[in-house]
Amino acid sequence: MTRLDVPALQQRLAAFAAARDWEQYHTPKNLASALSVEASELMEIFQWLTPEQSARVMDDPGTAHRVSDEVADVLAYLLQFCEVLGIDALAALAAKIERNEVRFPATKGMDTLDRHSSE
């Protein structure tokens, strides 16, 4: 697994945008919109697949390349969004996981139906 150097990636993305004079367009609203569009493009790949087909999507090199490209686009816009707003993405994720661990405690030995029963 590749270690993610978020600040270095954000610097590369900022330099890329600056070299093209695109910073003027990188407002929180525009970046949030672009993030949504790219996430939708990722979803489009899976739109009509069965659950079984979606689990095997990376088996086809052409589709795998499309999925990887859309994941990269989503991550790029998310990192740019976080940079513009001063959000530490990894700290925000860690805090959210901690809140969810408290909010949704693990119940070992119980299946999903038992966890959601009214008893």
Buried (B, 14 or more C-beta within 10 A) or exposed (E): EEEEEBEEBBEEBBEEBEEEEEEEEBEEEBBBEBBEEBBEBBEEBBEEEEEEEEEEBEEEEEBEEBBEBBEEBBBBBBBBBBBBEEEEBEEEEEEEEEEEEEEEEEEEEEEEEEEEEEE
